[in-house]
Amino acid sequence: MPKMKTHRAGAKRYKVTASGKILRRKAGRKHLLQHKSPARKNRLAGMTEVFEGNLDKIKAELPYLKYSR
């Protein structure tokens, strides 16, 4: 049986923590920043946990999730 392939775009977007949680970047921090307040830009910084409803789709993209740390 051949190996399963990892969805490369998904592998670049998500990070897996040591406890197995999947993290993502927050949307809205790439461009059009001049009209956003500094407080809003600070809130958009950092990583956040992926919503539970999307976990099945992400896990299908990343078959070797357990070993991708």
N, C-alpha and C positions, 0 to 999 in steps of 0.2 A: 504494500500500500504506500503510495507517495505521501510525502509530508504535506501538511496543510500550509497554505500561504497566508502570511500576515498582511492585512490591508495597510499599506505603507503610510497612507495619509492619516489613518487612525492612529498608527503607532507614533507619529510625530505630534499628534494633537493631545494625546492623553498620557498621564503619568500614573504609575501604580505605586502606592505606598507599601511599606513593609507589612502593614496589617491587611493589605489587599484592597484598600479603597482606591477608586479611580478618580483622579483629579483632572480638571480642565481649566483653561483660562476664561476669564469673564469677557463677554462681548462688549464692544463699544469703545475700545481703547486704541484703535489703530490710526484713525484719521478724523478730521473735523473736530479737533480738540480745542480750537481757539474759543468756541462759544460755551464750552463746558467748564463748570466751576472747578477750582482746585480740589474742593471737598469731594465732588463727584468723581473726578479722576483718581483720587486716592481710594475711593470705594471700589473702583473698577480694577485696582491693582491686585496682584496676587492670584492665588488659585482657589478654586472652590470645588466641592464634591459634586459628582455627576448625579443628576436626578434619577431616582430609582426606576422610573418608567422607561428610561433610555438604556439601562444597564444591559438588557438582553441584546440590543443591537450592537452595542460596543463590544460586548464579549464575543459576539460572532465575528467581528472584525479582528479581534486579537485572540487567536486560539491558544497562544502560549503565554497567556496573561500571568500565570503563576511564576514564570521564569524571566519576566521582562524587567525585573527590578535593577 
